[in-house]
Amino acid sequence: MPSQPVRSVRRTVRVAAPAHVVYGMLADAPRWPVLLPSYVHVERMDFDGAGETLLAWEFQDGRVRSSRLRRTLRPQAHCVDFEQDDPAWPGDTVAGSWSVEPDGAERSLVTLWQQTPNAPANAPAGPDGLDADTAGWLARLREAAERWDRLDELLLAFEERMRVEGPAELVYDFLYRVEDWPELLPHVDGSSVREDRPGTQVVVLDTAAAGAGFAAGPDDGAAGFETVRLCFPHAGRIVFKETAPPAPLTAHSGEWSLVPDESGLTVVCAHRVLLGEEPLEAALGAGALPVDARRQVRERLGRESRQTLRLAKWHAESPVRRLRQG
């Protein structure tokens, strides 16, 4: 049989960031969801110091796609070699490498090389799909990396915790059934849920974001924000990411997790946020500074998380109280 033809693409871009910074972003894959728009979640399955296996979920064209990556990290050379199972064409593997070369003290040349066997003629990505994917990856990486000297100011991570003396199954049920939240949570006015396959939800929540000082829709009232949620019931986890968060947020991802112990559990809601760099006055009012954005984002997301946690606690503990009273 004739060998299958191979498509190969190599592109290089200049990035206004030091080589070690760009390599660090490439190597730290679990942080991609807050830095790169398409990624919802990246899970490191194993790591031996050089080689690793990742599971990655991306949201593109209204769909969630998962893939497995096998990577070899070469920090001394600022290179990452990879193989990725192609989610668009089952059975195909995209192989390639990233290389980062210094271009002065605070600039880099970043090269992405990728190759894959030719897809069928009717493949959805089309003949130029790999080239477009390569160019898009480089553009997103450059945009993220060129914020490198401001990331400490723009990145924000925090969590809210609540102790629950009730079954973990009831807590998880409350968090999973997001379609019921408008009747229970004061900051949620409406919701719609699409679950194309079990455990993968695309949710639109109508929330009163404008009342908390965030940008809202044209009517300055409740705004519909789309969130992708990956639900792992056996692990007691729900990972989420807003696809287009309101200003001043550029990215917002996080996770609900249940941590059981001998007498109950602790429910944790973790948030990871990247603030935007556009003028803050449009979102927060005249004279707003980055420190104001951090404070308001922390207050609003923390308040909403605590409201949800309190309702989850009530949902889980009420049946226990009734049984004890009976």
N, C-alpha and C positions, 0 to 999 in steps of 0.2 A: 504494500500500500504506500502511496506517496506520502511524504511527511506533511504535516499540517503547517500551512504558512504562518508566519509570526509577524505581528505588527509591533513596531518599536518606536518610541518617542523619547527625545531628550530635549529638555528646555533649561535655560539658565536665566536667572533674574538677579539684578542688583538689589540689595536690601540695606537700608540705613540702620543697621544694628550690628554689633560685634559678632564674630563667628561663634564664640562660645555661648552667646545668648540664643542665637538661632538654633544651634545644635541642642541646647537645653530644652527648647520648646518641642523639637522633634522627638527627643528622647522621652519626655514626660507625657506620654500618651494619655494617662488618666485625667490630665488637666485640659485636654482638647475641647471638651464640651463647653467650657467657659471662654475659650479663645477662638475656636473655629466654628462658624455658624452651623454647619450641617450636622455636627456630631451631637447626639443625644447622650450617649454614655459609652465609656470605654472601660472594660473590665480586664485586669491583668490576671491571667489564669495561672501562669508560672513564670519564674524568673530566676536564672542562675548567675546573675551578675553580668552576663553578656548576651545570652539568648533569652527570648521571652515569647510567650503566646498571648495574644490579645483577642478578646471578643469586642467588636465595635458595632454600635447601632447608629445609623444615620437617617435623617429625615430629609427626603428630596422628592420634589414633585408630588407632595401630598402623601407619600408613602414612607413607612419605616422599613429599612433594610438592614439586615445584620450580616456580618462577615467575620471571618477568622484571619488574623494576621500572625505570621511567624516572623520575628525580627531578630537581627543580630546587631548589637550596638557596638560601635568602634569609636569611643570617645577621643582617643588620641588623634585619630585621623578626621574627627568630626564627620563620620559617615554612619548611615543606618541602612543596612540591607534588609529587604523584606520580600515575603511572598504573601499574597492576599487572595483568598477564595473570592471569585468575582460573584457578587450577589445578582448581577443582571443575567449572567450566563452560567447556570449551574454546571460544574465540571471543569470550567476554565479557571486558571490561576493567573493573576497579575503578579509578575516578578519585577523587582527594580531596586533602586537605591537612591538615597539622598546623600549629597555631599555638600559641605559648606567650607568655603575657602575665604580666608581674610582678604579684604580689599581695602587696606588701610586700617587704622585703629578702631574705627566705629562703623565700618561698612563690610559687607560680605557679598560673595558670589555664591548663590545657592542653585544647585543643579538637581533636577529630578529626572531620572531615567526610568522608564516603564516599558515592559513588553508583555504581550499576551497573544495566544493563538488567535487567528482570525475568527471572529464570530460569524454565524450564519448571515447571509445577505439580508434577512428580514429581522436581524437583531435590533432591539429598540434603541440602542445607543447609536447605531448608524456607523458608517466607515470612519468618521472623524471623532468618534466618542472618546477614544483614548487620548487623543491630542487635546480635546476640550477639557477632559478630566485633569490632565497634567497642568494645563494653563490655569485652570480654576484653583487647583491645590496651591500652586505657587503664589497666586494673587492673594488668597486667604492667609497663607503663612506670612507673606510680606506685610500685609495690613496689621496682623497681630504683632509681629516682631518689631515693627517700627514704633510701637508704643513702649518699648522695653524700659526706657528711662522714666516712665510715668506709671508703670504697672503697680508699684507699691501704693500709689494714691488711688488708682482706679479699681483695683481688686479688693473685694470684701468677702469674707467668709465668717459665718456664725451659725449657731444652732440654738434651738429651743428644746427643752426636755420636760417631760411630765411623768410622774410616777402613777401607775395604774394597778390597782388590786382587782384584777379581773382577767378573764381569758384572753389570750393573745388573738384567738380566732375572731372574737367580737370586735376588737380594735381594728384588725386588718379589714374586716368586712366593712366597717364604717369608712375607712380610708379608701377602700376600693370602689365603693358605691358612690362615686362622685356625682352621679345624676341626682342623688337625693339631697345634695348640699344646699340648693336654693331654699329648701323648706327648713333648714336647720342652722345655717351660718349667716350671720347678719351682713357680712361683706360680699356674699354671693347672691346675685339677683336672678340668675338663670344659668342653665348649663345644657350642653348637648355633648353626647359621647358617641364616637365611632370606634368600634373594636373589630378590625378586620380579621384578627386572629386572637385567640385567647391570650390575655395578658398584655396586649399591646393596644393602648388607648390613645386616640386623638380627641382631646377635650377642648371645648370652647366654653369658658366661664365668663359670664357677664358680671363684672365687679364694679363697685363704686370707687374706682381708683382715683377719680378726679377729686373726690372729697378729701383724699389724703395728701393732696398736693402733687399728684402725678398727672402726666398728660393723659387725656382721654380722647374720646371720639369728637367729631365735629360739633355735636350737640352739648359737649362738656358734661355729659351725664355718665351713665353706666357704659363701660367699654368691654367689648368681647375680646378676650385674650386666649390665643390658642396654645395649648400645652400638650406635649407628647409625654406619655407615662408608660414605663415598662414595669410590669408587676411580677414579682417573684414571691408567690405565696409561701412556698416551703422555706424560703430564707427570711420571711417576714420583712420584705423590702419593697418599696415602690420608688423608682427613680423617675425624676421628671425634668423637663426642660421647656421653657416658654420659647416658642418659635419666633415671636416678634414682640419682645417685652416693651412696656411703655417707657418713654423717657422719664428720668435720666439713665435708665438701664440700657446697656447694649446687649448683655447676655445675662441669663438667670437660669441656673440649673440647681438641682438639689436632690434630696432623698428623704423619704420617711423610712425609719427602721425601728423594729421592735427588738428590744434587748431583754430576754426573760431572765429571771432568777428564781430562787426557791419559793418566794411568796407572791410573785406577780411579775411585773415587767416595767421597764422604762421605755417610753416612746420618744423618739428623737426626730426632729425635723431639722435637717441641715440645709443651708443655703450657700451657694457660691455665685457671686455677682461680679460683673464687669460693668463699670460705669462708662457712659459716653463722654466724648470730649467736645461735643457741640456746646454752644453757649447755654449755660444752665438756666439763664433767666426765663427761657421759653417754657421750661418744665417746672421751675420752682419759684419764679418771681425775681424781681429786680434785685441785683446785688448778690445773687446766690453764688457760693463758692463750693469747691469740691467737698470740703468738710461738711457743708450743709447737706449736700447730696448723700454722703455716707450716713449722716445722722438720720435723715428722713427715710432713706431706704431701709435702714436697720429698724427704725421704729415701725414703719408700715408692715414690712414682711414679718417682723417679730410679733406684732399685734395679731395679724391674721393667723399666723401659726399657732399662737396661744389659744385663740378662739377655737380653732379646729381641734387642738389637743384636748381642750376642756370638754368639747362635745364627744370626742372619741372616748374619753375617760368615763363620762356619764353613760354612754352607750354600753360600755363593757361592765361597769360596776353596778348598774341598776338591776339586772337580773340576779346578780350575786346577793344584793341587799334583800331582794324579794324572797330569795330562797332562805336566807338566814332568818328573816322575820317570820316566814311560814313554819 
